[in-house]
């Protein structure tokens, strides 16, 4: 993975669109900044060693610039953190996790009645109270309101007569209590295959994974990629709780059940407002990519910036695909969902899949509201990229529709070739210009 990223940046350098403009990390006297190591888990009044729950351990890295890197059992994620000396909020994947500094411990509330205890030295805390005294609230997605036909117990599963077995197709997704059609969230849909031997396989928006499943009464449990999930099966509907504000609903044929509240609400939109937002995002974009902070593994790229291109292809009900490339190098393909929510007519966007720098994009890796951008008619993305080894760099995308000038943007933030090249060609269609200059487009839209 790291070799791929470095290759991208070297290739960009070789075609003379890479430049250094300085930069560097910060420092802070805030005692919360630094790396915290998980030591124990407290759940439902019981305490366990961290390795009994997360065999690969757990770490939180709180950085002085407000970013956070998280690793649980080898699964990595990143986001932002804010707070006071004793109460913090970690926002990862669009979900807020409350934390409390209790003596020499950081108490991370993963969900109701489940706390992960961290210390700076990785040893048991010496001066803290029980995590169960934490009053920081979490809002959980309510269980689906369905009734009474339980599934056969696990011991009675058979390939002949167990209705739970087989391939399930998602028809709806609930995002923090807001129901929508599955295609509005996962453009490629979602399926779940349950086998009689306890194996299962998922394909969510084209990303496949394998794991194990079990059932007790109507309650389902899954272990997929080392991550535990919960679900239920009632009245021919399977519910899969992704535990981060997302709940997927499945049927065998992918159609909503008759009378289902999810079926009644899924796919509804607010018409004109959503159409206006979709129209704003659709089209061809030009801008700049900037690396403004790194760890040692990517230090050679710190301060680099270069011109980029994007094509955003949309569908009327909100799903869209972003194709990104620069200097004859494809940077990624990111699946997004456009919503009419937000403070401007442009709506908001959340990423929900795809690849960026050959690493999977997860739900919430991008949360974009153009109305908060410093400049009009611009997409501004400032995020952290973390590779499979835990190495990282902070990056920024600035994108504006092809054909618009950047005169309101300071020179230091304009694309590198804005004056010398773009202003001479921007009145012509973007893809025609790239062909004329023998520059490639993304392979998916050539």
C-alpha positions as CSV (number, residue, x, y, z in Angstrom):
1,X,0.0,0.0,0.0
2,X,2.7,2.5,1.0
3,X,4.6,1.6,-2.2
4,X,1.5,2.4,-4.2
5,X,1.1,5.9,-2.6
6,X,4.8,6.7,-3.0
7,X,4.6,5.6,-6.6
8,X,1.7,7.9,-7.2
9,X,3.6,10.9,-5.8
10,X,6.8,10.0,-7.7
11,X,4.9,9.7,-10.9
12,X,3.3,13.1,-10.3
13,X,6.8,14.5,-9.7
14,X,8.1,13.0,-12.9
15,X,5.5,14.9,-14.9
16,X,6.4,18.2,-13.2
17,X,3.2,18.8,-11.2
18,X,4.6,18.2,-7.7
19,X,6.0,21.1,-5.7
20,X,7.0,21.5,-2.0
21,X,5.6,24.4,0.0
22,X,6.7,23.5,3.5
23,X,4.6,22.3,6.4
24,X,4.9,20.2,9.5
25,X,3.3,18.8,12.6
26,X,2.3,20.7,15.7
27,X,2.8,20.1,19.4
28,X,0.6,20.7,22.4
29,X,0.8,20.9,26.1
30,X,-2.6,19.2,26.3
31,X,-2.0,16.1,28.4
32,X,-4.7,14.2,26.5
33,X,-2.6,14.4,23.3
34,X,-0.6,11.2,22.5
35,X,-1.1,7.5,22.2
36,X,-3.4,5.7,24.6
37,X,-3.3,1.9,24.9
38,X,-6.3,-0.2,25.8
39,X,-6.0,-2.2,29.0
40,X,-9.5,-3.5,29.8
41,X,-13.1,-3.6,28.8
42,X,-16.0,-3.1,31.2
43,X,-19.4,-4.4,29.9
44,X,-22.6,-5.0,31.8
45,X,-20.9,-4.8,35.1
46,X,-18.1,-7.2,34.2
47,X,-14.4,-6.4,33.6
48,X,-12.2,-8.3,31.1
49,X,-8.6,-7.9,30.0
50,X,-8.4,-6.0,26.6
51,X,-7.0,-9.1,24.9
52,X,-10.0,-11.2,25.9
53,X,-12.2,-9.0,23.9
54,X,-9.9,-7.5,21.2
55,X,-7.1,-10.1,20.7
56,X,-5.2,-7.6,18.6
57,X,-5.4,-4.9,21.2
58,X,-6.7,-1.4,20.9
59,X,-5.1,2.1,20.6
60,X,-6.2,5.7,20.3
61,X,-3.9,8.3,19.0
62,X,-5.1,11.9,19.9
63,X,-3.1,14.3,17.8
64,X,-2.5,18.0,18.5
65,X,-4.3,19.1,15.3
66,X,-7.6,17.6,16.5
67,X,-7.3,14.3,14.5
68,X,-7.6,10.9,16.0
69,X,-6.4,7.5,14.8
70,X,-8.2,4.5,16.2
71,X,-7.3,0.8,16.1
72,X,-9.5,-2.0,17.5
73,X,-8.3,-5.6,17.0
74,X,-6.4,-4.4,13.9
75,X,-9.3,-2.6,12.4
76,X,-8.3,1.0,11.8
77,X,-10.3,4.2,11.5
78,X,-9.8,7.9,11.8
79,X,-11.7,11.0,12.7
80,X,-11.7,14.1,14.9
81,X,-11.6,14.8,18.6
82,X,-12.7,17.7,20.7
83,X,-13.3,18.4,24.4
84,X,-12.1,19.8,27.7
85,X,-9.6,18.5,30.1
86,X,-11.9,15.7,31.4
87,X,-14.7,15.2,28.8
88,X,-13.9,14.4,25.2
89,X,-15.8,13.5,22.1
90,X,-14.4,11.3,19.3
91,X,-16.2,11.6,16.0
92,X,-15.4,8.6,13.8
93,X,-17.5,7.6,10.8
94,X,-20.1,10.2,11.6
95,X,-20.7,8.8,15.1
96,X,-19.9,10.6,18.3
97,X,-18.2,8.6,21.0
98,X,-18.1,10.2,24.5
99,X,-14.9,9.8,26.5
100,X,-14.0,10.7,30.1
101,X,-10.5,11.4,31.6
102,X,-10.7,9.6,34.9
103,X,-7.4,9.9,36.8
104,X,-4.7,8.4,34.6
105,X,-7.3,6.6,32.4
106,X,-9.3,7.5,29.3
107,X,-12.7,5.9,29.4
108,X,-14.1,5.3,25.9
109,X,-17.9,4.6,25.8
110,X,-18.3,2.2,22.8
111,X,-22.0,1.7,23.4
112,X,-24.5,1.6,26.2
113,X,-22.9,-0.3,29.2
114,X,-19.7,-1.1,27.3
115,X,-16.5,0.9,28.1
116,X,-12.9,0.5,26.9
117,X,-10.3,1.7,29.4
118,X,-7.0,3.2,28.0
119,X,-3.9,4.5,29.7
120,X,-0.8,6.2,28.3
121,X,1.6,3.4,29.5
122,X,-0.6,0.4,28.8
123,X,-0.8,-0.6,32.4
124,X,-3.9,-0.8,34.6
125,X,-5.0,2.6,35.9
126,X,-4.0,3.5,39.4
127,X,-6.5,6.2,40.4
128,X,-9.9,6.0,38.7
129,X,-13.5,5.1,39.6
130,X,-15.7,2.5,37.8
131,X,-16.5,3.4,34.2
132,X,-20.1,2.6,34.9
133,X,-20.4,5.9,36.6
134,X,-20.0,7.7,33.3
135,X,-23.0,9.9,32.5
136,X,-22.1,10.6,28.9
137,X,-25.1,9.6,26.7
138,X,-25.2,7.6,23.5
139,X,-28.1,7.5,21.1
140,X,-28.7,4.0,19.8
141,X,-30.6,3.0,16.7
142,X,-34.0,1.6,17.9
143,X,-34.8,-2.0,17.3
144,X,-37.1,-2.6,14.3
145,X,-40.8,-2.9,15.3
146,X,-41.7,-6.3,13.9
147,X,-43.5,-9.2,15.6
148,X,-43.6,-12.7,16.5
149,X,-42.5,-15.5,14.3
150,X,-39.1,-16.7,15.8
151,X,-36.4,-18.4,13.7
152,X,-35.5,-22.0,14.5
153,X,-32.8,-22.3,17.1
154,X,-29.2,-22.8,16.0
155,X,-29.3,-26.6,16.7
156,X,-32.1,-27.1,14.3
157,X,-30.6,-25.3,11.3
158,X,-30.7,-27.4,8.1
159,X,-30.3,-26.6,4.4
160,X,-33.8,-28.1,3.7
161,X,-36.2,-26.2,5.9
162,X,-34.5,-23.3,7.6
163,X,-35.8,-20.0,6.1
164,X,-32.9,-18.1,7.5
165,X,-30.4,-19.8,5.2
166,X,-29.6,-18.5,1.8
167,X,-28.9,-15.2,0.1
168,X,-30.6,-12.1,1.5
169,X,-30.9,-8.8,-0.5
170,X,-31.1,-5.5,1.2
171,X,-34.0,-3.2,0.4
172,X,-33.6,-0.4,2.9
173,X,-31.1,1.3,5.1
174,X,-31.7,3.3,8.3
175,X,-29.2,6.0,8.9
176,X,-29.7,7.5,12.4
177,X,-33.5,6.8,12.2
178,X,-33.8,8.1,8.7
179,X,-35.0,5.4,6.3
180,X,-34.1,5.3,2.7
181,X,-33.9,2.9,-0.2
182,X,-30.8,0.8,-0.2
183,X,-29.6,2.1,-3.6
184,X,-29.7,5.7,-2.2
185,X,-27.0,4.6,0.1
186,X,-25.1,1.7,-1.5
187,X,-25.3,2.3,-5.3
188,X,-24.4,-1.3,-5.9
189,X,-26.7,-2.7,-3.2
190,X,-26.0,-5.2,-0.4
191,X,-26.3,-8.9,0.0
192,X,-25.8,-11.4,2.9
193,X,-25.4,-15.1,2.4
194,X,-26.0,-17.4,5.4
195,X,-24.8,-21.0,5.1
196,X,-25.9,-24.0,7.2
197,X,-22.3,-24.6,8.4
198,X,-22.2,-21.2,10.2
199,X,-20.2,-19.4,7.5
200,X,-21.5,-16.2,6.0
201,X,-20.5,-13.8,3.2
202,X,-21.4,-10.2,2.6
203,X,-21.2,-7.9,-0.4
204,X,-21.8,-4.3,0.6
205,X,-21.6,-1.9,-2.3
206,X,-19.2,-4.2,-4.2
207,X,-16.9,-4.9,-1.2
208,X,-17.0,-8.5,-0.1
209,X,-16.1,-10.1,3.2
210,X,-16.5,-13.5,5.0
211,X,-17.2,-14.5,8.5
212,X,-19.3,-16.5,10.9
213,X,-22.9,-16.2,12.1
214,X,-25.2,-17.8,14.7
215,X,-28.8,-17.5,15.9
216,X,-30.6,-17.8,19.2
217,X,-34.4,-17.5,18.9
218,X,-34.8,-14.4,16.7
219,X,-31.5,-12.8,17.6
220,X,-28.6,-13.1,15.1
221,X,-24.9,-12.6,15.8
222,X,-22.1,-12.1,13.2
223,X,-18.3,-12.0,13.3
224,X,-17.1,-10.6,10.0
225,X,-13.5,-9.6,9.6
226,X,-13.0,-9.9,13.3
227,X,-15.8,-7.4,14.1
228,X,-18.9,-8.4,16.0
229,X,-22.3,-7.3,14.7
230,X,-25.9,-8.0,15.8
231,X,-29.1,-8.6,14.0
232,X,-32.6,-10.2,14.1
233,X,-34.9,-12.3,12.0
234,X,-38.6,-11.9,12.3
235,X,-41.5,-12.2,9.8
236,X,-39.2,-12.9,6.8
237,X,-37.2,-9.7,7.4
238,X,-33.5,-9.8,8.4
239,X,-32.1,-6.8,10.2
240,X,-28.3,-6.3,10.3
241,X,-27.1,-3.6,12.8
242,X,-23.7,-2.2,11.8
243,X,-23.4,-0.6,15.3
244,X,-22.4,2.8,14.0
245,X,-25.8,4.4,13.3
246,X,-26.5,2.2,10.3
247,X,-29.1,-0.6,10.1
248,X,-29.7,-2.6,7.0
249,X,-33.0,-4.4,6.2
250,X,-33.0,-7.6,4.0
251,X,-35.6,-9.9,2.4
252,X,-35.0,-12.9,0.3
253,X,-36.2,-11.1,-2.9
254,X,-35.0,-7.7,-2.0
255,X,-38.5,-6.2,-1.9
256,X,-40.0,-4.5,1.1
257,X,-42.5,-6.7,3.0
258,X,-46.2,-5.7,2.7
259,X,-47.1,-3.1,5.4
260,X,-43.5,-2.6,6.5
261,X,-42.8,0.9,7.8
262,X,-39.3,0.6,6.2
263,X,-40.9,-0.3,2.9
264,X,-43.4,2.7,3.2
265,X,-40.6,5.2,3.8
266,X,-37.6,3.8,1.9
267,X,-36.7,5.7,-1.2
268,X,-38.8,8.8,-0.4
269,X,-37.1,12.1,-1.1
270,X,-37.9,15.7,-0.8
271,X,-38.1,16.2,-4.6
272,X,-36.9,19.6,-5.7
273,X,-34.4,20.2,-2.9
274,X,-32.6,16.8,-3.6
275,X,-32.8,17.4,-7.3
276,X,-31.0,20.8,-6.9
277,X,-28.3,19.2,-4.7
278,X,-27.7,16.4,-7.2
279,X,-27.5,18.8,-10.1
280,X,-24.9,20.9,-8.2
281,X,-22.6,17.9,-7.7
282,X,-22.9,16.3,-11.1
283,X,-20.2,17.2,-13.7
284,X,-16.5,17.8,-14.3
285,X,-14.3,19.3,-11.6
286,X,-10.7,20.7,-11.4
287,X,-8.6,21.6,-8.5
288,X,-5.6,20.8,-6.3
289,X,-4.5,18.1,-3.9
290,X,-2.3,19.1,-1.0
291,X,-0.4,16.9,1.6
292,X,0.0,19.1,4.7
293,X,1.2,16.7,7.4
294,X,2.6,13.2,7.6
295,X,4.3,10.7,9.8
296,X,7.9,9.6,9.1
297,X,6.8,7.0,6.5
298,X,5.4,9.7,4.2
299,X,7.7,12.6,5.2
300,X,9.1,12.9,1.7
301,X,5.6,13.9,0.5
302,X,4.9,16.5,3.2
303,X,4.1,19.8,1.6
304,X,3.5,18.4,-1.9
305,X,0.7,19.6,-4.0
306,X,-0.5,19.0,-7.6
307,X,-3.4,19.5,-9.9
308,X,-6.3,17.0,-10.0
309,X,-9.4,16.3,-12.0
310,X,-12.7,14.6,-11.1
311,X,-15.9,13.5,-12.7
312,X,-18.9,13.1,-10.5
313,X,-21.7,10.9,-11.9
314,X,-25.0,11.1,-10.1
315,X,-28.4,9.4,-10.0
316,X,-31.7,11.3,-9.3
317,X,-32.2,9.8,-5.9
318,X,-28.8,10.6,-4.4
319,X,-26.2,7.9,-5.0
320,X,-23.1,9.1,-7.0
321,X,-19.6,8.1,-7.9
322,X,-16.5,10.3,-7.8
323,X,-13.6,9.5,-10.1
324,X,-10.4,11.2,-9.2
325,X,-7.1,11.3,-11.1
326,X,-4.0,13.5,-11.6
327,X,-1.0,13.5,-14.0
328,X,-1.7,10.2,-15.6
329,X,-2.3,8.5,-12.3
330,X,-5.7,7.3,-11.0
331,X,-6.2,8.3,-7.4
332,X,-9.4,6.5,-6.6
333,X,-13.1,5.9,-7.1
334,X,-15.3,6.9,-4.2
335,X,-19.0,6.1,-3.8
336,X,-21.0,8.9,-2.1
337,X,-24.6,9.6,-1.2
338,X,-26.0,13.1,-1.8
339,X,-28.6,14.5,0.7
340,X,-30.7,17.6,0.6
341,X,-29.8,18.2,4.2
342,X,-27.4,21.0,5.1
343,X,-27.3,24.8,5.2
344,X,-27.1,25.3,1.4
345,X,-28.8,24.3,-1.8
346,X,-25.8,22.1,-2.5
347,X,-26.9,19.6,0.2
348,X,-24.3,17.4,1.9
349,X,-22.4,14.2,1.0
350,X,-21.3,11.2,2.9
351,X,-18.8,8.6,1.5
352,X,-19.9,5.0,1.8
353,X,-17.5,2.9,-0.2
354,X,-14.9,2.6,-3.0
355,X,-11.1,2.9,-3.0
356,X,-8.8,5.8,-2.4
357,X,-5.1,5.2,-2.9
358,X,-5.9,1.5,-3.2
359,X,-7.3,1.4,0.3
360,X,-11.0,0.8,1.0
361,X,-13.2,3.8,1.7
362,X,-15.6,3.3,4.6
363,X,-18.9,4.9,5.5
364,X,-18.3,8.4,6.9
365,X,-14.6,8.7,5.8
366,X,-15.9,11.8,3.9
367,X,-18.6,14.1,5.3
368,X,-18.9,17.2,3.1
369,X,-21.0,20.3,3.4
370,X,-20.0,22.8,0.7
371,X,-21.9,25.6,2.5
372,X,-19.1,25.5,5.1
373,X,-16.3,25.9,2.5
374,X,-14.3,29.1,2.6
375,X,-15.0,29.7,-1.0
376,X,-18.2,29.6,-3.1
377,X,-18.9,26.7,-5.5
378,X,-16.2,24.6,-4.1
379,X,-15.7,21.1,-2.6
380,X,-13.3,21.2,0.3
381,X,-12.2,17.9,1.9
382,X,-9.6,17.8,4.7
383,X,-9.1,14.3,6.0
384,X,-6.5,11.7,7.2
385,X,-5.3,8.8,5.0
386,X,-4.1,5.8,7.0
387,X,-2.6,2.8,5.3
388,X,-2.6,-0.9,6.3
389,X,0.5,-0.4,8.4
390,X,-0.9,2.5,10.4
391,X,1.2,5.1,8.6
392,X,-0.7,8.3,7.7
393,X,-0.8,11.7,6.0
394,X,-3.2,14.6,6.2
395,X,-4.5,15.7,2.9
396,X,-6.8,18.4,1.4
397,X,-8.8,18.4,-1.8
398,X,-10.1,21.7,-3.3
399,X,-12.3,21.2,-6.3
400,X,-14.3,23.7,-8.4
401,X,-16.4,23.0,-11.5
402,X,-14.4,23.0,-14.6
403,X,-15.0,26.3,-16.5
404,X,-15.0,28.5,-13.4
405,X,-12.1,30.8,-12.5
406,X,-10.3,30.9,-9.1
407,X,-9.8,34.6,-8.8
408,X,-11.4,34.7,-5.3
409,X,-8.9,32.1,-4.0
410,X,-5.5,33.2,-2.7
411,X,-2.6,32.4,-5.0
412,X,-1.1,29.9,-2.5
413,X,-4.3,27.8,-2.7
414,X,-4.8,27.9,-6.4
415,X,-3.9,24.9,-8.5
416,X,-0.3,24.8,-9.6
417,X,-1.0,25.2,-13.3
418,X,-4.0,27.5,-12.9
419,X,-2.3,30.6,-14.5
420,X,0.0,29.0,-17.0
421,X,-2.4,26.4,-18.4
422,X,-6.0,26.3,-17.0
423,X,-6.9,29.9,-17.9
424,X,-6.0,29.2,-21.5
425,X,-8.3,26.1,-21.9
426,X,-11.0,26.3,-19.3
427,X,-13.7,27.5,-21.7
428,X,-13.4,24.2,-23.6
429,X,-14.9,20.8,-22.3
430,X,-12.5,19.2,-19.8
431,X,-12.2,15.8,-21.4
432,X,-11.7,17.3,-24.9
433,X,-8.8,19.4,-23.4
434,X,-7.2,16.4,-21.8
435,X,-7.3,14.5,-25.0
436,X,-5.8,17.5,-26.9
437,X,-2.9,17.6,-24.4
438,X,-2.5,13.8,-24.5
439,X,-3.5,13.6,-20.8
440,X,-5.5,10.5,-19.7
441,X,-8.8,10.5,-18.0
442,X,-9.9,8.0,-15.3
443,X,-10.3,4.6,-16.9
444,X,-13.9,4.3,-15.9
445,X,-15.0,7.4,-17.9
446,X,-12.6,7.4,-20.9
